Protein backbone atom coordinates (compact mmCIF):
# COMPACT_ATOMS: atom_id res chain seq x y z
CA UNK A 1 0.00 0.00 0.00
CA UNK A 2 1.60 3.25 -1.15
CA UNK A 3 1.16 6.28 1.09
CA UNK A 4 4.74 7.54 1.07
CA UNK A 5 4.27 10.15 -1.66
CA UNK A 6 1.77 12.02 0.51
CA UNK A 7 4.57 12.62 3.04
CA UNK A 8 7.50 12.89 0.64
CA UNK A 9 8.80 16.25 -0.60
CA UNK A 10 7.68 17.01 -4.16
CA UNK A 11 8.62 19.67 -6.73
CA UNK A 12 7.03 22.41 -4.60
CA UNK A 13 9.56 21.85 -1.83
CA UNK A 14 7.14 20.50 0.75
CA UNK A 15 5.11 17.32 1.03
CA UNK A 16 1.36 17.17 0.44
CA UNK A 17 0.79 16.22 4.08
CA UNK A 18 2.51 19.37 5.32
CA UNK A 19 0.56 21.50 2.84
CA UNK A 20 -2.75 20.10 4.06
CA UNK A 21 -1.73 20.67 7.70
CA UNK A 22 -0.83 24.31 7.02
CA UNK A 23 -4.11 24.93 5.20
CA UNK A 24 -6.13 23.46 8.06
CA UNK A 25 -4.16 25.49 10.60
CA UNK A 26 -4.87 28.74 8.75
CA UNK A 27 -8.56 28.07 8.17
CA UNK A 28 -11.60 29.11 10.19
CA UNK A 29 -13.54 25.97 9.35
CA UNK A 30 -12.95 22.61 7.72
CA UNK A 31 -15.37 20.92 5.34
CA UNK A 32 -15.54 17.13 5.19
CA UNK A 33 -17.47 15.07 2.66
CA UNK A 34 -19.21 12.77 5.12
CA UNK A 35 -22.15 12.61 7.52
CA UNK A 36 -22.44 12.00 11.29
CA UNK A 37 -24.56 8.91 10.73
CA UNK A 38 -21.47 7.20 9.32
CA UNK A 39 -18.56 8.50 11.42
CA UNK A 40 -19.68 10.86 14.18
CA UNK A 41 -16.97 9.68 16.57
CA UNK A 42 -14.21 10.59 14.11
CA UNK A 43 -15.72 13.99 13.36
CA UNK A 44 -15.62 14.67 17.10
CA UNK A 45 -12.02 13.53 17.32
CA UNK A 46 -10.98 15.53 14.26
CA UNK A 47 -12.40 18.72 15.72
CA UNK A 48 -10.49 18.16 18.95
CA UNK A 49 -7.25 17.54 17.06
CA UNK A 50 -7.41 20.68 14.91
CA UNK A 51 -7.96 23.16 17.71
CA UNK A 52 -11.19 22.83 19.66
CA UNK A 53 -9.78 21.42 22.90
CA UNK A 54 -13.18 20.96 24.46
CA UNK A 55 -14.53 19.02 21.50
CA UNK A 56 -18.23 18.93 20.99
CA UNK A 57 -19.08 15.66 22.70
CA UNK A 58 -21.41 13.16 21.20
CA UNK A 59 -22.85 14.05 17.81
CA UNK A 60 -26.57 13.27 17.68
CA UNK A 61 -27.81 11.39 14.65
CA UNK A 62 -29.30 13.56 11.90
CA UNK A 63 -28.00 16.80 13.40
CA UNK A 64 -25.20 19.07 12.32
CA UNK A 65 -22.02 18.66 14.34
CA UNK A 66 -22.37 21.51 16.80
CA UNK A 67 -23.85 24.99 16.46
CA UNK A 68 -22.89 27.27 13.63
CA UNK A 69 -20.23 29.63 15.03
CA UNK A 70 -20.60 33.39 14.61
CA UNK A 71 -17.83 35.79 13.66
CA UNK A 72 -16.99 36.14 17.35
CA UNK A 73 -16.12 32.48 17.87
CA UNK A 74 -12.66 32.56 16.26
CA UNK A 75 -11.20 30.12 18.80
CA UNK A 76 -13.61 27.43 17.73
CA UNK A 77 -12.50 25.81 14.46
CA UNK A 78 -15.69 24.30 13.13
CA UNK A 79 -15.73 20.96 11.34
CA UNK A 80 -18.56 20.78 8.84
CA UNK A 81 -19.81 17.47 7.50
CA UNK A 82 -21.42 18.65 4.26
CA UNK A 83 -23.10 15.35 3.54
CA UNK A 84 -22.04 12.84 0.94
CA UNK A 85 -22.64 15.11 -2.09
CA UNK A 86 -24.44 12.32 -3.87
CA UNK A 87 -23.94 11.99 -7.62
CA UNK A 88 -27.03 12.44 -9.74
CA UNK A 89 -28.48 9.26 -11.13
CA UNK A 90 -28.37 9.10 -14.95
CA UNK A 91 -31.67 9.94 -16.62
CA UNK A 92 -31.01 7.83 -19.68
CA UNK A 93 -28.84 4.92 -20.72
CA UNK A 94 -25.63 5.07 -22.70
CA UNK A 95 -25.70 2.99 -25.86
CA UNK A 96 -23.41 0.12 -24.93
CA UNK A 97 -23.48 -3.65 -25.44
CA UNK A 98 -22.67 -4.06 -21.74
CA UNK A 99 -26.26 -3.35 -20.81
CA UNK A 100 -27.64 -6.02 -23.12
CA UNK A 101 -25.60 -8.56 -21.17
CA UNK A 102 -26.51 -7.08 -17.77
CA UNK A 103 -30.21 -7.15 -18.64
CA UNK A 104 -30.26 -10.95 -18.81
CA UNK A 105 -28.39 -11.53 -15.54
CA UNK A 106 -30.17 -12.29 -12.27
CA UNK A 107 -30.75 -9.43 -9.85
CA UNK A 108 -27.81 -8.73 -7.51
CA UNK A 109 -25.78 -11.57 -9.03
CA UNK A 110 -22.99 -9.67 -10.79
CA UNK A 111 -19.79 -8.38 -9.19
CA UNK A 112 -18.50 -5.05 -10.48
CA UNK A 113 -14.69 -4.88 -10.50
CA UNK A 114 -12.88 -1.58 -10.91
CA UNK A 115 -9.74 0.09 -9.56
CA UNK A 116 -9.94 3.47 -11.25
CA UNK A 117 -7.07 5.30 -12.91
CA UNK A 118 -4.83 6.18 -9.95
CA UNK A 119 -4.22 2.61 -8.81
CA UNK A 120 -1.60 0.97 -11.03
CA UNK A 121 -1.99 -2.78 -10.71
CA UNK A 122 1.06 -4.92 -11.38
CA UNK A 123 1.00 -7.91 -13.72
CA UNK A 124 0.96 -10.26 -10.73
CA UNK A 125 -1.95 -8.42 -9.12
CA UNK A 126 -4.03 -8.46 -12.31
CA UNK A 127 -3.37 -12.17 -12.74
CA UNK A 128 -4.32 -13.08 -9.17
CA UNK A 129 -7.51 -11.02 -9.38
CA UNK A 130 -8.40 -12.65 -12.70
CA UNK A 131 -7.76 -16.19 -11.47
CA UNK A 132 -9.63 -15.42 -8.24
CA UNK A 133 -12.66 -14.15 -10.14
CA UNK A 134 -12.54 -17.26 -12.31
CA UNK A 135 -12.34 -19.56 -9.27
CA UNK A 136 -15.26 -17.81 -7.58
CA UNK A 137 -17.67 -18.94 -10.30
CA UNK A 138 -19.52 -15.63 -10.03
CA UNK A 139 -20.78 -13.42 -12.82
CA UNK A 140 -18.65 -10.28 -13.16
CA UNK A 141 -18.12 -7.05 -15.05
CA UNK A 142 -14.53 -5.79 -14.89
CA UNK A 143 -13.57 -2.32 -16.10
CA UNK A 144 -9.84 -2.36 -16.74
CA UNK A 145 -7.39 0.08 -18.28
CA UNK A 146 -4.52 -1.41 -20.22
CA UNK A 147 -1.53 -1.19 -17.87
CA UNK A 148 1.75 0.34 -19.01
CA UNK A 149 3.45 -3.04 -18.70
CA UNK A 150 1.09 -4.70 -21.20
CA UNK A 151 1.87 -4.56 -24.91
CA UNK A 152 -1.82 -4.92 -25.80
CA UNK A 153 -5.16 -5.57 -24.15
CA UNK A 154 -4.80 -9.26 -24.99
CA UNK A 155 -1.57 -9.40 -22.98
CA UNK A 156 -3.20 -7.89 -19.88
CA UNK A 157 -5.18 -10.94 -18.77
CA UNK A 158 -3.98 -14.52 -18.18
CA UNK A 159 -3.90 -16.73 -21.25
CA UNK A 160 -7.34 -18.22 -21.92
CA UNK A 161 -9.12 -16.22 -19.21
CA UNK A 162 -11.68 -14.68 -21.53
CA UNK A 163 -12.45 -17.98 -23.19
CA UNK A 164 -12.88 -19.80 -19.88
CA UNK A 165 -15.20 -17.13 -18.47
CA UNK A 166 -17.13 -16.43 -21.66
CA UNK A 167 -20.82 -16.00 -20.97
CA UNK A 168 -20.53 -15.27 -17.26
CA UNK A 169 -18.29 -12.23 -17.37
CA UNK A 170 -17.25 -9.18 -19.35
CA UNK A 171 -13.93 -7.32 -19.31
CA UNK A 172 -14.35 -3.76 -20.55
CA UNK A 173 -11.08 -2.05 -21.48
CA UNK A 174 -10.92 1.73 -21.36
CA UNK A 175 -13.80 4.02 -20.46
CA UNK A 176 -17.15 2.61 -19.33
CA UNK A 177 -20.32 4.32 -18.00
CA UNK A 178 -19.49 3.34 -14.41
CA UNK A 179 -22.37 5.07 -12.64
CA UNK A 180 -24.93 3.58 -15.01
CA UNK A 181 -23.37 0.14 -14.59
CA UNK A 182 -23.37 0.37 -10.79
CA UNK A 183 -27.03 1.34 -10.79
CA UNK A 184 -28.10 -1.66 -12.87
CA UNK A 185 -30.25 -4.08 -10.83
CA UNK A 186 -28.06 -7.06 -11.73
CA UNK A 187 -25.04 -5.56 -9.91
CA UNK A 188 -25.01 -6.75 -6.31
CA UNK A 189 -21.44 -6.26 -5.15
CA UNK A 190 -18.18 -4.55 -5.96
CA UNK A 191 -14.49 -5.43 -5.76
CA UNK A 192 -12.56 -2.17 -5.65
CA UNK A 193 -9.85 -0.06 -3.98
CA UNK A 194 -12.09 1.55 -1.31
CA UNK A 195 -11.54 5.10 -2.52
CA UNK A 196 -14.01 7.37 -0.71
CA UNK A 197 -15.89 8.54 -3.80
CA UNK A 198 -16.46 4.95 -4.88
CA UNK A 199 -17.51 3.94 -1.36
CA UNK A 200 -20.22 6.61 -1.47
CA UNK A 201 -21.44 5.49 -4.90
CA UNK A 202 -21.63 1.83 -3.95
CA UNK A 203 -23.16 2.16 -0.49
CA UNK A 204 -25.71 4.57 -1.91
CA UNK A 205 -26.86 1.64 -4.03
CA UNK A 206 -26.63 -0.96 -1.25
CA UNK A 207 -23.79 -2.96 -2.80
CA UNK A 208 -21.87 -5.58 -0.86
CA UNK A 209 -18.23 -4.51 -0.77
CA UNK A 210 -15.01 -6.47 -1.27
CA UNK A 211 -12.06 -4.16 -0.69
CA UNK A 212 -8.44 -4.26 -1.82
CA UNK A 213 -6.97 -0.93 -0.62
CA UNK A 214 -3.84 0.21 -2.43
CA UNK A 215 -2.92 3.90 -1.98
CA UNK A 216 -3.42 7.14 0.01
CA UNK A 217 -6.59 7.07 2.15
CA UNK A 218 -7.85 3.72 0.89
CA UNK A 219 -6.47 1.60 3.78
CA UNK A 220 -8.17 3.87 6.35
CA UNK A 221 -11.43 3.80 4.41
CA UNK A 222 -11.26 0.02 4.26
CA UNK A 223 -10.53 -0.25 7.99
CA UNK A 224 -13.63 1.78 8.88
CA UNK A 225 -15.79 -0.24 6.48
CA UNK A 226 -14.57 -3.44 8.13
CA UNK A 227 -15.18 -2.06 11.62
CA UNK A 228 -18.75 -1.25 10.66
CA UNK A 229 -19.42 -4.64 9.10
CA UNK A 230 -19.81 -3.16 5.62
CA UNK A 231 -17.03 -4.91 3.73
CA UNK A 232 -14.80 -7.95 3.51
CA UNK A 233 -11.12 -7.40 2.74
CA UNK A 234 -8.99 -9.71 0.65
CA UNK A 235 -6.38 -11.27 2.92
CA UNK A 236 -2.74 -10.50 2.25
CA UNK A 237 0.70 -11.67 3.21
CA UNK A 238 3.04 -9.49 5.26
CA UNK A 239 4.58 -8.10 2.06
CA UNK A 240 1.15 -6.95 0.83
CA UNK A 241 0.73 -9.64 -1.80
CA UNK A 242 -2.45 -11.67 -2.17
CA UNK A 243 -3.41 -14.86 -3.92
CA UNK A 244 -6.27 -16.00 -6.15
CA UNK A 245 -7.74 -18.30 -3.52
CA UNK A 246 -8.24 -15.40 -1.12
CA UNK A 247 -9.82 -13.30 -3.88
CA UNK A 248 -12.30 -16.09 -4.64
CA UNK A 249 -12.99 -16.66 -0.94
CA UNK A 250 -13.77 -12.99 -0.29
CA UNK A 251 -16.01 -12.71 -3.35
CA UNK A 252 -18.07 -15.77 -2.46
CA UNK A 253 -18.39 -14.65 1.16
CA UNK A 254 -19.71 -11.27 0.09
CA UNK A 255 -22.02 -12.43 -2.69
CA UNK A 256 -23.45 -15.89 -2.05
CA UNK A 257 -22.41 -17.60 1.18
CA UNK A 258 -24.77 -17.84 4.16
CA UNK A 259 -21.98 -16.44 6.32
CA UNK A 260 -22.09 -13.23 4.30
CA UNK A 261 -25.83 -12.61 4.68
CA UNK A 262 -25.24 -10.22 7.59
CA UNK A 263 -22.85 -8.25 5.40
CA UNK A 264 -25.42 -8.00 2.62
CA UNK A 265 -28.10 -6.97 5.10
CA UNK A 266 -25.87 -4.21 6.51
CA UNK A 267 -25.27 -2.90 3.00
CA UNK A 268 -29.01 -2.64 2.37
CA UNK A 269 -29.53 -0.85 5.69
CA UNK A 270 -26.71 1.60 5.02
CA UNK A 271 -28.22 2.53 1.66
CA UNK A 272 -31.07 4.13 3.62
CA UNK A 273 -28.56 6.71 4.89
CA UNK A 274 -26.12 6.94 1.99
CA UNK A 275 -28.95 7.15 -0.52
CA UNK A 276 -31.08 9.61 1.47
CA UNK A 277 -30.65 12.76 -0.61
CA UNK A 278 -32.86 14.90 1.63
CA UNK A 279 -30.75 14.05 4.67
CA UNK A 280 -27.46 14.66 2.87
CA UNK A 281 -28.67 17.95 1.40
CA UNK A 282 -29.56 19.14 4.91
CA UNK A 283 -25.89 19.09 5.92
CA UNK A 284 -24.85 20.93 2.78
CA UNK A 285 -27.53 23.57 3.23
CA UNK A 286 -26.42 24.22 6.80
CA UNK A 287 -22.90 24.85 5.55
CA UNK A 288 -24.25 27.31 2.98
CA UNK A 289 -25.95 29.18 5.83
CA UNK A 290 -22.64 29.32 7.68
CA UNK A 291 -20.97 30.84 4.61
CA UNK A 292 -23.71 33.45 4.31
CA UNK A 293 -23.23 34.47 7.94
CA UNK A 294 -19.45 34.22 8.10
CA UNK A 295 -18.17 34.56 4.54
CA UNK A 296 -15.82 37.27 3.27
CA UNK A 297 -18.59 39.40 1.74
CA UNK A 298 -20.50 39.37 5.02
CA UNK A 299 -17.38 40.33 6.99
CA UNK A 300 -16.71 43.32 4.73
CA UNK A 301 -20.24 44.56 5.24
CA UNK A 302 -19.91 44.07 8.99
CA UNK A 303 -16.67 46.06 9.27
CA UNK A 304 -18.05 48.83 7.06
PEHUQUI-V283696 format. One record per backbone hydrogen bond with DSSP energy under -0.5 kcal/mol. NH is the residue of the N-H (numbers start at 1). CO is the residue of the C=O. If there is no record, write none. Layout:
nh = <NH & NH>
co = <CO & CO>
//
This chain:
nh = <2 & 3 & 6 & 7 & 7 & 8 & 10 & 13 & 16 & 16 & 17 & 19 & 20 & 21 & 22 & 23 & 24 & 25 & 26 & 27 & 27 & 30 & 32 & 34 & 38 & 39 & 40 & 43 & 44 & 45 & 46 & 47 & 48 & 49 & 50 & 51 & 52 & 53 & 55 & 60 & 63 & 66 & 69 & 73 & 76 & 77 & 78 & 78 & 80 & 80 & 81 & 82 & 82 & 83 & 96 & 99 & 100 & 101 & 102 & 103 & 104 & 104 & 105 & 108 & 109 & 109 & 110 & 111 & 112 & 112 & 113 & 114 & 115 & 119 & 120 & 121 & 126 & 127 & 128 & 129 & 130 & 131 & 132 & 133 & 134 & 135 & 136 & 137 & 137 & 138 & 139 & 140 & 141 & 142 & 143 & 143 & 144 & 144 & 150 & 156 & 156 & 157 & 161 & 164 & 165 & 166 & 168 & 169 & 170 & 172 & 172 & 173 & 174 & 178 & 181 & 182 & 183 & 184 & 187 & 188 & 188 & 189 & 190 & 191 & 192 & 192 & 193 & 199 & 200 & 201 & 202 & 203 & 204 & 205 & 206 & 207 & 208 & 209 & 210 & 211 & 212 & 216 & 218 & 221 & 222 & 223 & 224 & 225 & 226 & 227 & 228 & 229 & 230 & 231 & 232 & 234 & 237 & 240 & 246 & 247 & 248 & 249 & 250 & 251 & 252 & 253 & 254 & 255 & 256 & 257 & 260 & 261 & 264 & 265 & 266 & 267 & 268 & 269 & 270 & 271 & 272 & 272 & 273 & 274 & 275 & 276 & 277 & 280 & 281 & 282 & 283 & 284 & 285 & 286 & 287 & 288 & 289 & 290 & 291 & 292 & 293 & 294 & 295 & 299 & 300 & 301 & 302 & 303 & 304>
co = <214 & 1 & 3 & 3 & 4 & 4 & 14 & 10 & 5 & 8 & 6 & 15 & 16 & 17 & 18 & 19 & 20 & 21 & 22 & 23 & 24 & 78 & 80 & 32 & 35 & 35 & 36 & 39 & 40 & 41 & 42 & 43 & 44 & 45 & 46 & 48 & 47 & 51 & 52 & 58 & 60 & 64 & 67 & 70 & 73 & 75 & 28 & 76 & 30 & 78 & 79 & 32 & 80 & 34 & 94 & 96 & 96 & 97 & 98 & 99 & 100 & 101 & 102 & 185 & 106 & 186 & 186 & 139 & 110 & 189 & 141 & 191 & 143 & 115 & 118 & 119 & 122 & 123 & 124 & 125 & 126 & 127 & 128 & 129 & 130 & 131 & 132 & 133 & 134 & 133 & 109 & 168 & 111 & 170 & 113 & 141 & 142 & 172 & 147 & 152 & 153 & 153 & 158 & 160 & 161 & 163 & 165 & 165 & 140 & 142 & 170 & 171 & 144 & 176 & 177 & 178 & 179 & 181 & 184 & 110 & 186 & 110 & 208 & 112 & 190 & 210 & 114 & 195 & 196 & 197 & 198 & 199 & 200 & 201 & 203 & 202 & 188 & 230 & 190 & 232 & 192 & 2 & 215 & 217 & 218 & 219 & 220 & 221 & 222 & 223 & 224 & 226 & 225 & 225 & 209 & 211 & 241 & 237 & 243 & 243 & 244 & 245 & 246 & 247 & 248 & 249 & 250 & 251 & 252 & 252 & 257 & 258 & 260 & 261 & 262 & 263 & 264 & 265 & 266 & 267 & 268 & 269 & 270 & 270 & 271 & 273 & 275 & 276 & 277 & 278 & 279 & 280 & 281 & 282 & 283 & 284 & 285 & 286 & 287 & 288 & 289 & 290 & 291 & 295 & 296 & 297 & 298 & 299 & 300>
//
